Amino acid sequence: MTAAANVYEGSCFCKKVRYRLEGPPKDMMNCHCTDCRKSHGSAFATLVEFPFKSLSYRQGKENLTTFTAPSGTKRSFCRTCGSIVSVWSDADTAWLEISASTLDTPVDMRPTHHIYVRSRAPWYEIRDDRPQHKASKDA
């Protein structure tokens, strides 16, 4: 099932923040970088890449807090429930990543690759046949 006319909606866990994305997603990936592992509290984060300009907030933008990691990557999260909504870098203002788990609209995609596997949790073994990149896909 895909979004009607490439419109996707999502929300944080407590539903105080609601957002909309208009336009087709570029990619879905599993990111194993230390920043994603620590901030998501898991072995990796599944992210969907969208054009930065496609994001608008329907509600609760004022409830978002942004944290800038030492790497320079920024994460926008709900200050009530802690859900990470978006991830981006000032080095690439054309694209941002949305936490796939916050999408309410079904996405007809599957992760196509793994990035930052050089930082993979040592206790997690990647067992699928998707391409693995030591850093970003484009690096």
N, C-alpha and C positions, 0 to 999 in steps of 0.2 A: 504494500500500500504506500502511495506517495502523497505528498502534500498537494493540495489543490493549488494550481498556478504558482508553484514554488513558494508558498507561504508557510512558514513553520512557526509554531508558538511553543513557548516553554515557560518554566517557572522554577523557583527554588523549592526546597522541601516544605517550608511553612506557607508557601504561596503568597508571601508578601511582595515578592518581586515577580513580575510577569513581563515577558518580552516577546517580540515578534521579529522574524527574519524574513526578508523578501528577496528572492533571488535563489538561483540554484546553488547548492553546496558544492564546493570544489573537491573535497576529499574527506575521508574518515580514516583515522589512524590510531594506533596505540602508542602513547609516548611513555618511555621508561626513564626519562630524565629525573634527576634527584628532586628537582622542584615539584614536578607532577606527583611523584611518589609520596613525598612528604605532605604536600598540600591536600592530596586526595585520600591519604591514609590507606594506600593500596599499592599493589605491585606495579601498576601503570594506570594511566588515565586514557580513556577513549574520548577522542576529540573529533569534532566535525568542523572543517574549515569553511568559513563563509566570507564574502566580501565585507570589510569593516563597515562600509556605508549601509549595509542591509539591516543592521541592528537598530531597533527602536524599542523603547520601554513603554509598556502599556500601563504599568503600575509599579510603584515602589522603587524607582531609581534612587530616591533619597535614602533608601535602606541599604544601598550598596556601599561597601568599603573596598578600596583598592590597596593591595599590598604589592610592593615592588621587591622582588627577590634580588639577592646579590648579583645574580646573572643578568639582571635588567628586565627580566620577564615580569609582566604585570598580571595580577589575578584580581578579578572583581568578584566579590562574594557577598552573600546576604549576612548582615551583621546580627540577625536574629538566629538563623538556623545554621549558618556556616557554609551553605551550598555554594560551590564555585560555579559561577555562571559563564564567565568568559576569561580567556587568556590571550595576551597579545604582547608585542614588543614594539617599542618606538622605532626600531630599525626597519620594520615592515608594517607600514600603516595601511596597506591595501587589504590585508587579511587579518582575521582574528579566529580563534578557535573557541567553540562552544562546547561545554561539557555535555557529551551525548546523553548522559543520564538526566539532564535537566530538560530535555526536549519532551514536550507533551504530544506533539504531532509525530506520528510514526514516520520513520525515515527508511526509505527503501535502499539502504546502503549497508555494507559491512566494512570493517577495517580492511584496507588494502595493503598496509605495511606497518612496520614497527620503526619508531625513530628513537634515537639516543640509547640504543641498546648497550653502548659502552658503560652506561650507568645502571643497567638492569640490576634488580635486586638479586643477590647471589643465591637466594633460596627459591627463585622462580625460574622455571625452565620454559622457554618459548617452544611450543611443540607443533605449531602450524607451519605451513609452507609459504607464508607471506614473506616478501622481501624484508630484510633487516638492515637498517642503516645505523652506523656507529654514531652519527650526529643527525642533523636534519636531513630530510629527503634530498634537498637541493644542495647540501654541502659536499 
